[in-house]
């Protein structure tokens, strides 16, 4: 009997992406793990054909688990090609060295993840790339920063940790009008909420360790592009620098991605509800989440996202600058716990000044809106009433 030729929902089709493994006659219900470091070949004709057809040879070059995951990521991000890396930072830095060269100019959002900030200053600048940090909420400032040798504009959809948004479509227009590329980190928002490739991004980064994997048990990253030449450049540098993703981690993330739609939508909805509850609490000075009507970028949030419940599972909020009280607040929490990561199924806290941004100069921290009282929250899939109750109880120390 003939099957229907029909397009199903993204959540359904994601379950079947990457399931066909080239060269494998078996059809297991669960994908196997290919832990081998190399694949055997026959005579020289077979060897040459395998290399010519870009088949499986050595694990640093290609691996079936990475390929399966890459297919799923490409499907989610609506891009043509994806590569899997050892980490999100591995994906970012490898891409920098693949498409930039000494003498190029690089424009970065002034409000970004602290370790990306460090990588730009410690690696790119020493590599001979000139860098300007700009307030991306001011598009005219971005235009003014363009130089004849500007090669790339870099931003996160929602900045880590303050959820400051970037207008991806307008940034893409600025980049392309000046012969530059737009590179976007989609980790905080995920392709469930937004697909930057469809808005003009040339390269999209994801730290797969976070929401896409979702279980805090694998380290991996990805890039997605539409340009085959860019893909080939990054693939080569990934192989030469050894930043290819571990097959076991790729398998773990591929397993996690199949429940991503269920998990991440719940996390995003919980984050919006928790953000509103925290905003209404008298001890909280400020809450950063794009779903809030009080957010100065509320109109941009409406442009970027489908609805308030599908934006990001991340938020941050500011408490009074009192170390003792903050410690008491953390000690009183029963559910949320401190962990320098995000995107897992359990709610976690992170204090940017003691973790991701502890090397960032005070002047830059002020521009980013990061104070001592700022706490970043990665919202999990707990019952939202339990989370709200947990935070309300802990915040009593400030009353």
C-alpha positions as CSV (number, residue, x, y, z in Angstrom):
1,X,0.0,0.0,0.0
2,X,1.3,3.4,-1.0
3,X,2.1,5.9,1.8
4,X,0.8,9.4,1.7
5,X,3.1,12.2,0.6
6,X,2.3,14.5,3.4
7,X,4.2,17.1,5.5
8,X,3.8,16.6,9.3
9,X,4.4,19.0,12.1
10,X,8.0,20.0,12.9
11,X,7.8,18.2,16.3
12,X,6.7,15.0,14.6
13,X,9.2,15.1,11.7
14,X,12.1,15.8,14.1
15,X,11.6,12.3,15.5
16,X,12.6,10.8,12.2
17,X,15.5,13.1,11.1
18,X,18.9,11.5,10.9
19,X,17.6,8.0,11.4
20,X,19.0,6.6,8.2
21,X,22.7,5.8,8.6
22,X,24.7,5.6,5.3
23,X,26.2,2.2,4.8
24,X,24.0,0.5,7.5
25,X,21.6,-2.2,6.3
26,X,20.0,-2.6,9.7
27,X,17.1,-0.4,10.9
28,X,17.3,-0.3,14.7
29,X,14.5,1.5,16.5
30,X,17.2,3.3,18.6
31,X,20.4,4.6,16.9
32,X,23.6,2.7,17.8
33,X,26.7,4.4,19.1
34,X,29.7,4.2,16.7
35,X,32.7,4.5,19.1
36,X,35.2,3.2,16.6
37,X,38.1,5.6,15.8
38,X,38.3,4.4,12.2
39,X,36.4,2.5,9.5
40,X,38.0,-0.3,7.6
41,X,38.3,-0.3,3.8
42,X,39.3,-2.8,1.1
43,X,41.8,-2.3,-1.7
44,X,43.0,1.1,-3.0
45,X,40.0,1.4,-5.3
46,X,37.7,1.2,-2.3
47,X,39.9,3.6,-0.3
48,X,39.9,6.2,-3.1
49,X,36.1,5.9,-3.6
50,X,35.5,6.3,0.1
51,X,37.6,9.5,0.3
52,X,36.2,10.8,-3.0
53,X,32.6,10.2,-1.8
54,X,33.4,11.7,1.7
55,X,32.6,8.4,3.4
56,X,33.5,7.3,6.8
57,X,37.3,7.0,7.3
58,X,38.6,8.5,10.6
59,X,36.5,9.7,13.5
60,X,37.9,13.2,13.6
61,X,36.7,13.7,10.0
62,X,33.3,12.0,10.0
63,X,31.2,9.8,12.2
64,X,27.6,8.5,11.8
65,X,26.4,9.8,15.2
66,X,27.6,13.3,14.4
67,X,26.0,13.1,11.0
68,X,22.6,12.0,12.4
69,X,22.7,14.8,14.9
70,X,23.8,17.3,12.2
71,X,20.8,16.3,10.0
72,X,18.4,16.9,12.9
73,X,20.0,20.3,13.7
74,X,19.8,21.4,10.0
75,X,16.1,20.4,10.0
76,X,15.4,22.4,13.2
77,X,17.4,25.5,12.1
78,X,16.1,25.3,8.5
79,X,19.7,25.4,7.1
80,X,21.4,23.2,4.5
81,X,24.5,22.1,6.4
82,X,25.4,21.5,10.0
83,X,28.6,20.4,11.9
84,X,28.9,19.0,15.4
85,X,31.6,20.1,17.7
86,X,33.1,19.2,21.0
87,X,31.4,22.1,22.7
88,X,29.6,25.4,22.0
89,X,32.8,27.3,22.5
90,X,34.5,24.9,20.1
91,X,31.9,25.7,17.5
92,X,32.3,29.4,18.0
93,X,36.1,29.6,18.0
94,X,36.6,27.1,15.2
95,X,34.2,29.2,13.0
96,X,36.1,32.4,13.8
97,X,39.4,30.9,12.6
98,X,37.7,29.4,9.6
99,X,36.2,32.5,8.1
100,X,38.3,35.4,9.5
101,X,41.9,36.3,8.8
102,X,44.4,38.9,10.1
103,X,43.3,42.3,9.0
104,X,39.6,41.7,9.1
105,X,37.2,43.7,11.2
106,X,34.7,42.1,13.5
107,X,31.7,43.8,15.1
108,X,30.3,42.1,18.3
109,X,27.3,42.9,20.4
110,X,28.6,44.5,23.6
111,X,26.2,42.3,25.6
112,X,27.3,38.7,25.1
113,X,28.3,35.6,27.1
114,X,31.5,36.2,29.2
115,X,33.6,33.4,27.7
116,X,32.7,34.4,24.1
117,X,33.8,37.9,25.2
118,X,37.1,36.4,26.5
119,X,37.6,34.3,23.3
120,X,37.2,37.4,21.1
121,X,39.7,39.4,23.2
122,X,42.2,36.7,23.8
123,X,42.1,34.8,20.5
124,X,40.7,37.0,17.7
125,X,42.6,40.2,18.7
126,X,45.9,38.3,19.0
127,X,45.1,36.7,15.6
128,X,45.1,40.2,14.1
129,X,41.4,40.8,13.8
130,X,40.2,44.3,14.9
131,X,37.2,44.2,17.1
132,X,34.5,46.8,18.0
133,X,31.8,46.1,20.6
134,X,28.6,47.9,19.9
135,X,25.2,48.4,21.6
136,X,23.1,46.3,19.2
137,X,19.8,47.8,20.5
138,X,21.0,50.8,18.5
139,X,21.0,49.8,14.8
140,X,22.4,53.1,13.8
141,X,25.4,52.5,16.0
142,X,25.9,49.2,14.3
143,X,25.8,50.9,10.9
144,X,28.3,53.5,12.0
145,X,30.7,50.8,13.2
146,X,31.0,49.2,9.7
147,X,34.4,49.6,8.0
148,X,35.5,48.6,4.5
149,X,37.2,45.5,6.0
150,X,34.2,44.4,8.2
151,X,33.9,40.7,7.7
152,X,31.5,39.6,10.4
153,X,28.7,40.8,12.8
154,X,28.2,38.6,15.8
155,X,25.4,38.5,18.3
156,X,23.2,36.2,20.5
157,X,19.4,36.3,19.9
158,X,18.9,36.9,23.6
159,X,22.1,37.8,25.5
160,X,23.5,35.8,28.3
161,X,22.6,36.6,31.0
162,X,20.3,39.6,30.6
163,X,18.1,38.4,27.7
164,X,18.7,41.6,25.7
165,X,17.4,40.9,22.2
166,X,18.9,41.6,18.8
167,X,16.9,42.3,15.7
168,X,18.3,39.5,13.6
169,X,16.5,40.5,10.4
170,X,17.8,44.1,10.5
171,X,21.3,43.0,11.5
172,X,21.3,40.6,8.5
173,X,20.4,43.5,6.2
174,X,23.2,45.7,7.6
175,X,25.7,42.9,7.3
176,X,24.8,41.9,3.7
177,X,24.6,45.5,2.5
178,X,28.3,45.8,3.5
179,X,29.6,42.4,2.3
180,X,29.8,41.0,5.8
181,X,28.4,37.8,7.4
182,X,26.0,37.6,10.3
183,X,26.8,35.0,12.9
184,X,24.1,34.3,15.6
185,X,24.2,32.3,18.8
186,X,20.8,30.7,19.3
187,X,21.5,28.8,22.5
188,X,19.3,30.8,24.9
189,X,16.3,30.8,22.5
190,X,16.7,27.5,20.5
191,X,15.2,26.8,17.1
192,X,11.9,26.0,18.9
193,X,11.4,29.8,19.5
194,X,13.3,31.3,16.5
195,X,15.1,30.2,13.4
196,X,17.8,32.9,12.6
197,X,18.6,31.3,9.3
198,X,15.2,32.3,8.0
199,X,15.8,35.9,9.1
200,X,19.1,36.4,7.3
201,X,21.8,34.8,9.5
202,X,24.6,33.2,7.6
203,X,26.0,31.1,10.5
204,X,24.0,29.9,13.5
205,X,25.6,28.5,16.6
206,X,24.1,26.3,19.3
207,X,25.6,25.0,22.5
208,X,24.0,21.6,22.2
209,X,25.0,21.0,25.8
210,X,22.2,23.2,26.9
211,X,18.5,23.1,26.0
212,X,18.8,20.8,22.9
213,X,20.4,18.0,24.9
214,X,18.5,19.0,28.0
215,X,19.8,16.5,30.5
216,X,23.1,18.0,31.6
217,X,25.1,14.9,30.6
218,X,26.8,15.8,27.3
219,X,29.1,18.4,26.0
220,X,28.6,19.4,22.3
221,X,28.1,22.4,19.9
222,X,26.9,23.0,16.4
223,X,27.0,25.4,13.5
224,X,24.5,25.6,10.7
225,X,25.0,27.3,7.4
226,X,23.6,27.5,3.9
227,X,26.8,28.3,2.0
228,X,28.7,25.1,1.0
229,X,32.0,27.0,0.7
230,X,31.7,28.3,4.3
231,X,30.7,24.8,5.4
232,X,33.8,23.2,3.8
233,X,36.1,25.8,5.4
234,X,34.7,25.2,8.9
235,X,34.7,21.4,8.3
236,X,38.4,21.5,7.4
237,X,39.5,23.7,10.4
238,X,37.3,21.5,12.7
239,X,39.2,18.5,11.6
240,X,42.6,20.1,11.8
241,X,42.1,21.7,15.3
242,X,40.4,18.5,16.7
243,X,37.2,20.2,17.8
244,X,35.0,17.5,16.3
245,X,32.3,16.3,18.6
246,X,32.6,13.1,20.6
247,X,30.5,10.3,19.1
248,X,29.1,9.3,22.5
249,X,28.1,12.9,23.2
250,X,26.6,13.2,19.7
251,X,24.5,10.1,20.4
252,X,23.4,11.4,23.8
253,X,22.3,14.8,22.3
254,X,20.6,13.0,19.4
255,X,18.6,11.0,22.0
256,X,17.8,14.2,23.9
257,X,16.7,16.1,20.8
258,X,13.7,13.8,20.4
259,X,12.1,15.1,23.6
260,X,13.2,18.7,23.0
261,X,9.9,20.0,21.8
262,X,8.2,18.7,24.9
263,X,10.9,19.9,27.3
264,X,11.7,23.3,25.9
265,X,8.2,24.5,25.4
266,X,7.5,23.6,29.1
267,X,10.7,25.4,30.1
268,X,9.8,28.5,28.1
269,X,6.3,28.7,29.5
270,X,7.6,28.2,33.1
271,X,10.2,30.9,32.5
272,X,7.5,33.4,31.4
273,X,5.3,32.6,34.5
274,X,8.2,32.7,36.9
275,X,9.5,36.0,35.4
276,X,6.1,37.6,36.0
277,X,5.9,36.3,39.6
278,X,9.4,37.6,40.4
279,X,8.5,41.0,38.8
280,X,5.6,41.3,41.2
281,X,7.7,40.4,44.3
282,X,8.6,43.5,46.4
283,X,12.2,42.2,47.1
284,X,13.1,42.0,43.4
285,X,14.6,45.1,41.8
286,X,14.4,44.1,38.2
287,X,13.6,41.0,36.0
288,X,15.0,40.4,32.5
289,X,12.7,38.3,30.3
290,X,11.3,39.3,26.9
291,X,7.8,38.2,27.8
292,X,7.2,40.9,30.3
293,X,5.2,43.9,29.2
294,X,7.6,46.1,31.1
295,X,10.5,45.0,29.0
296,X,11.9,47.9,27.0
297,X,12.2,45.5,24.0
298,X,8.6,44.2,24.2
299,X,7.8,45.2,20.7
300,X,10.9,43.6,19.3
301,X,10.0,40.4,21.3
302,X,6.6,40.4,19.5
303,X,8.4,40.7,16.2
304,X,10.9,37.8,16.9
305,X,8.7,35.3,18.7
306,X,5.4,33.6,18.2
307,X,4.0,34.3,21.6
308,X,5.0,35.1,25.2
309,X,5.2,31.4,26.1
310,X,7.7,30.5,23.4
311,X,10.6,32.9,23.8
312,X,13.3,31.5,26.1
313,X,13.7,29.3,29.2
314,X,16.3,31.8,30.6
315,X,15.7,34.8,32.8
316,X,17.7,36.9,35.2
317,X,16.7,39.1,38.1
318,X,18.3,41.6,40.4
319,X,18.2,41.4,44.1
320,X,19.6,44.0,46.6
321,X,23.4,44.0,46.6
322,X,23.8,42.2,49.9
323,X,26.1,39.2,49.9
324,X,24.9,37.8,53.2
325,X,21.2,38.0,52.1
326,X,22.0,36.5,48.7
327,X,23.7,33.6,50.4
328,X,20.7,33.1,52.7
329,X,18.4,33.3,49.7
330,X,20.3,30.5,48.0
331,X,20.4,28.4,51.1
332,X,16.6,28.6,51.5
333,X,15.9,27.3,48.0
334,X,14.8,23.6,47.9
335,X,14.4,23.1,44.1
336,X,16.6,25.6,42.3
337,X,20.2,24.9,42.9
338,X,23.5,26.5,41.8
339,X,25.1,25.0,38.7
340,X,27.3,26.8,36.1
341,X,25.3,25.5,33.2
342,X,21.8,25.9,31.7
343,X,19.1,24.3,29.7
344,X,18.6,21.1,31.8
345,X,15.3,19.7,33.0
346,X,15.9,21.0,36.6
347,X,16.0,24.7,37.5
348,X,19.5,26.1,38.1
349,X,21.0,29.3,39.3
350,X,24.2,31.0,38.2
351,X,25.8,34.2,39.5
352,X,27.5,35.8,36.5
353,X,30.0,37.8,38.5
354,X,31.3,34.5,40.0
355,X,31.2,32.4,36.9
356,X,30.6,33.3,33.2
357,X,31.5,37.0,33.5
358,X,34.1,37.1,36.3
359,X,36.9,38.1,34.0
360,X,34.9,40.9,32.3
361,X,36.1,44.5,33.1
362,X,33.7,46.6,35.3
363,X,33.1,49.1,32.5
364,X,31.9,46.3,30.2
365,X,29.8,44.7,33.0
366,X,28.0,48.0,33.4
367,X,27.2,48.1,29.7
368,X,25.9,44.6,29.9
369,X,23.7,45.4,32.9
370,X,25.4,42.9,35.2
371,X,25.5,43.8,38.9
372,X,26.5,41.9,42.0
373,X,22.8,41.3,42.8
374,X,22.0,39.8,39.4
375,X,21.2,36.1,39.4
376,X,20.7,34.1,36.2
377,X,18.0,31.4,36.2
378,X,17.7,28.4,33.8
379,X,14.1,27.3,34.3
380,X,13.4,23.6,34.3
381,X,10.2,21.5,33.8
382,X,9.1,21.4,37.5
383,X,5.5,22.3,38.3
384,X,5.4,26.1,38.0
385,X,3.5,26.5,41.3
386,X,6.3,24.6,43.1
387,X,8.9,26.9,41.5
388,X,7.1,30.1,42.3
389,X,6.6,28.9,45.9
390,X,10.2,28.0,46.3
391,X,11.5,31.4,45.1
392,X,8.9,33.3,47.1
393,X,10.0,31.5,50.3
394,X,13.7,32.1,49.6
395,X,13.1,35.8,48.8
396,X,11.6,36.4,52.3
397,X,15.1,37.0,53.5
398,X,15.0,40.5,51.9
399,X,11.8,41.5,53.7
